[in-house]
Amino acid sequence: MRIPIELDKPRALLFDLNAFAELEDKFGSLDQAFQKMQQGSVKATRTLLWAGLLHEDETLTERRVGAMISLTNVETIMEQIIQVLTVALPEDTDSSENVVAPDPQ
């Protein structure tokens, strides 16, 4: 799901597999990235925003994305990131109950 976001210009946030891979490289896991942002980490918020914008422009840097964020819009950006991630990530389920045995044929 893409959601529009107003930064230096109108953009769209999208967390595709490439974005998730970048976040995994930076934080070790998607859960860690999300937790850091929820704890108020400005750096994590910037990194999550950067990863969500890479689909538009692979040349974006975290510093360039950081220049698009101010104290007046950081809370809105965090809410938008949470909204997109909530849709992009599957719900937590007990994997042991959802395992399907392979067909023996």
Secondary structure, 3 states (H helix, E strand, C coil): CCEEEECCCEEEECCCHHHHHHHHHHHCCHHHHHHHHHCCCHHHHHHHHHHHHCCCCCCCCHHHHHCCCCCCCHHHHHHHHHHHHHHHCCCCCCCCCCCCCCCCC
